[in-house]
Amino acid sequence: MNTRDFIITKILELSRKKYPDAAIYLYGSRARGDAKPLSDWDLLILLNSKNIHFALETKI
């Protein structure tokens, strides 16, 4: 497993533990496979907004 795959796997594992119903999407240069060494990680995390308290939204 390369570093990119390891990081994605860890993000998914940790997110699923905390927010099992979340939909998590990777987009941008890392998703396309043309990222540079210092490229950021663009993640979209969708949660059920009916169950989210404002403080949690701010924390996320």
DRENDOMI-802700 format. One record per residue (C-alpha): residue number from 1; residue in three letters; x, z, y. Coordinates in steps of 0.25 Angstrom, whole numbers, plus 5000, padded with zeros to 4 digits. Example, Ala and Ser with C-alpha at 12.3 -4.5 7.8 and 13.67 -1.06 7.14 Angstrom:
2
+-----+-----+------+------+-------+
:   n : res : east :   up : north :
+-----+-----+------+------+-------+
:   1 : ALA : 5049 : 5031 :  4982 :
:   2 : SER : 5055 : 5029 :  4996 :
+-----+-----+------+------+-------+
This chain:
60
+-----+-----+------+------+-------+
:   n : res : east :   up : north :
+-----+-----+------+------+-------+
:   1 : MET : 5000 : 5000 :  5000 :
:   2 : ASN : 5006 : 4996 :  5013 :
:   3 : THR : 5005 : 5005 :  5026 :
:   4 : ARG : 4993 : 4998 :  5032 :
:   5 : ASP : 4985 : 4999 :  5019 :
:   6 : PHE : 4989 : 5014 :  5018 :
:   7 : ILE : 4985 : 5017 :  5032 :
:   8 : ILE : 4971 : 5010 :  5030 :
:   9 : THR : 4969 : 5018 :  5017 :
:  10 : LYS : 4972 : 5031 :  5024 :
:  11 : ILE : 4963 : 5028 :  5036 :
:  12 : LEU : 4952 : 5025 :  5026 :
:  13 : GLU : 4954 : 5037 :  5017 :
:  14 : LEU : 4954 : 5047 :  5029 :
:  15 : SER : 4942 : 5040 :  5036 :
:  16 : ARG : 4934 : 5040 :  5024 :
:  17 : LYS : 4937 : 5055 :  5021 :
:  18 : LYS : 4932 : 5058 :  5035 :
:  19 : TYR : 4921 : 5048 :  5037 :
:  20 : PRO : 4917 : 5042 :  5024 :
:  21 : ASP : 4906 : 5033 :  5029 :
:  22 : ALA : 4915 : 5027 :  5040 :
:  23 : ALA : 4918 : 5012 :  5040 :
:  24 : ILE : 4932 : 5009 :  5044 :
:  25 : TYR : 4938 : 4996 :  5049 :
:  26 : LEU : 4952 : 4992 :  5052 :
:  27 : TYR : 4953 : 4980 :  5062 :
:  28 : GLY : 4963 : 4974 :  5071 :
:  29 : SER : 4977 : 4970 :  5067 :
:  30 : ARG : 4979 : 4979 :  5056 :
:  31 : ALA : 4966 : 4974 :  5049 :
:  32 : ARG : 4971 : 4960 :  5051 :
:  33 : GLY : 4985 : 4963 :  5046 :
:  34 : ASP : 4992 : 4958 :  5058 :
:  35 : ALA : 4995 : 4972 :  5064 :
:  36 : LYS : 5009 : 4975 :  5070 :
:  37 : PRO : 5016 : 4988 :  5066 :
:  38 : LEU : 5011 : 4996 :  5079 :
:  39 : SER : 4997 : 4990 :  5078 :
:  40 : ASP : 4985 : 5000 :  5078 :
:  41 : TRP : 4975 : 5002 :  5068 :
:  42 : ASP : 4961 : 4998 :  5072 :
:  43 : LEU : 4950 : 5005 :  5065 :
:  44 : LEU : 4935 : 5005 :  5066 :
:  45 : ILE : 4928 : 5017 :  5060 :
:  46 : LEU : 4913 : 5017 :  5059 :
:  47 : LEU : 4906 : 5030 :  5057 :
:  48 : ASN : 4891 : 5033 :  5056 :
:  49 : SER : 4889 : 5037 :  5071 :
:  50 : LYS : 4876 : 5046 :  5067 :
:  51 : ASN : 4886 : 5056 :  5061 :
:  52 : ILE : 4897 : 5056 :  5071 :
:  53 : HIS : 4898 : 5067 :  5081 :
:  54 : PHE : 4904 : 5063 :  5095 :
:  55 : ALA : 4916 : 5072 :  5093 :
:  56 : LEU : 4919 : 5064 :  5080 :
:  57 : GLU : 4918 : 5051 :  5087 :
:  58 : THR : 4928 : 5056 :  5097 :
:  59 : LYS : 4937 : 5060 :  5087 :
:  60 : ILE : 4937 : 5047 :  5079 :
+-----+-----+------+------+-------+
